[in-house]
Amino acid sequence: MRDFELQELTIEPKRGKALIIFFAVVFLLLVVKLWSLQIIQGEQLSEVALNQRTRVVPLLAPRGIIYDRNGIPLVSNRLAFTVSILPDVAAQVRKSPEEVKLLSELLEISEEKILAALSPSRKDRLGYEPFRILEDAGADKALRIYEQGWRLPGVIVEKVPVRHYVYDNFASHMLGHVGMISIDELRNWSELGYGANHKVGKYGLERYYEFELKGQDGAFEIEIDAKQMPVKELSRKNPTRGNDLILTMDYSLQSIVENKLREKDLQIQKETGERLAGASVVVLDPRNGQVLALANYPDFNPNTYNQDFLEIGKDKRSPLLNRAIRGTYPAGSAFKPLVMVGALNEGLVNEKTIFYDAPYPYGYGGWDPESKKRCVYGPHGHIDLLRGLQVSCNIPFYVMGRELGIDRLSEYARLFGFGEKTGIDLYPEEASGLIPDRDWKRDSFKKGEDKIWYPVETLDVAIGQGAMKVTPLQMAVFFSILANEGDVYQPYLVKEIRDSSGEVVCQFEPQIKRTIKLSPKTISILKEALEKVTIPGGTAARAFADFPLKVAGKTGSAEVPGKESHAWFVGYLPADKPELVIAVLVEHGG
């Protein structure tokens, strides 16, 4: 065996000193770095570490409740289970066919729908929000997710408030409905606290008062483990419900109106096999402009609107049309009181003025040469002003319309609210309607001869025909002015807004847009004539036979080329001290 000699290891002094300096510098740098991490950045890094094991989950606020004038809840909220995926786990789930398949089986929805909900290219959500997979999942599906949670890290079940319309179709055009926030709405409202998972008002009062009904969202913070499974709740800020609306609408009166419309539909089905084409009823308080009832038929169920949308779209009767404010129709003979008011106010006629309704072929009184049918109420021969309105004879109104001329006639129509929006607090915005006149015709047609206003067109307007278009709400406002003797009230549906604790935050008072100066004599003659319409000898006598209160009003038939005429009745009661104004329109009601 060889012997190895142990040699003494020696290091030159200069080299040893350099190594000592090198290791000292390295040590000093490590000390500085540790000091920076622990002292300077310690709080920040601690927060980062905490964030990696905590998640903040938003808590959506319930919307405000909508009540009728007597405190009956019409729209409220119910809690529903919603299945969501935390945003930092979404990519992992998306890339896991096994997890997507399991979710599909548990929730009974397609894998395609799940992948679409998890798409990173979605523009309808904000980055920090959970990905909603299934809303209103039901208790059974929520329980399945809880039971299989260990296989689905990052998948959570939330309890979310869902809008509930207490009486389904009741007042659907008035109350409206909600839907998922659109991309445009999210872009415009994100600074107001809206996120991609919010449902917002889309129609009716829900939309018009969106910012009042929306509450303040809360959130809760949870700790999660390395597998993204919830461990415990760390903190919670509860949401605050939105403001409540107290309506002017009366539940009982609205119910009566809607039931009558459904009864009419059933009657038509039984007699003809057809359906009611469409109808609208508006009830106002002429003393203040409050809307007591507003009903349209057909209607829809806001609770199932999203599921029913395609079927609703197939119904040619347009169930989503709010006929009361957006349906426009010729006023027919229900417009004649305005012509009478104008002629009386201008001193062109009085209660003793006599008109002559000549029989055909000397005149058109009592005979329609096109249909070869004799009218029920004519010819009338010599007839006075009051009798002319009672039996709705056209001749007196042709004469008064001719004497007024289209300029004064259209001016009176606009004075009484036709051709302009009433200002009611509903969405979508109401129609203005149309009062035709010289300016309208000149601006609406291209050919020179078509721009000319002809005298016969004035006669059409005088009996509510021709190009004239009005809404049922405008007709109700018109008769409110007659009932209260000149005040033009702005109709409104919400009388109070209260916060979640019941405190009144806003109270709406009646608004008079203008007052029309009518002579006491004009008012007296007009009211007497309107009362005659509903008593024996009047066009509405049969409808009000044995009615317990005195009613004043006017019927109307608005001609529709090639179809049955629309039927109108507009009036007020009690006739001697009006408290209610009602406008009824039945499309193609004859």
Secondary structure, DSSP 8 states (H G I E B T S, - for coil): ------------HHHHHHHHHHHHHHHHHHHHHHHIIIIISHHHHHHHHHHTTEEEEEE------EE-TTS-EEEEEEEEEEEEE-HHHHHHHHT-HHHHHHHHHHHT--HHHHHHHT-TT-SSS-TTS-EEEESS--HHHHHHHHHTGGGSTTEEEEEEEEEEETTTTTTHHHH--EEE--HHHHHHHGGGT--TT-EEE-SHHHHHTHHHH--B-EEEEEEE-TTS-EEEEEEEE--B---EEEES--HHHHHHHHHHHHHHHHHHHHHHS-----EEEEEE-TTT-BEEEEEEES---GGGHHHHHHHHHH-TT-TT--HHHH--B--GGGGHHHHHHHHHHTTS--TT-EEEE-BTTTS-BTEETTTTEE-TT---EEEEHHHHHHTT-HHHHHHHHHHHHHHHHHHHHHHTTTTS----S-SS-----B---HHHHHHH--STGGGS--HHHHHHHHTT-TT-BB-HHHHHHHHHHHHHTSEEE--BSEEEEE-TTS-EEEE----EEEE----HHHHHHHHHHHHHHTSTTSTTTTTTTT-SS--EEEEEEEEETTEEEEEEEEEEESTTS--EEEEEEETT--
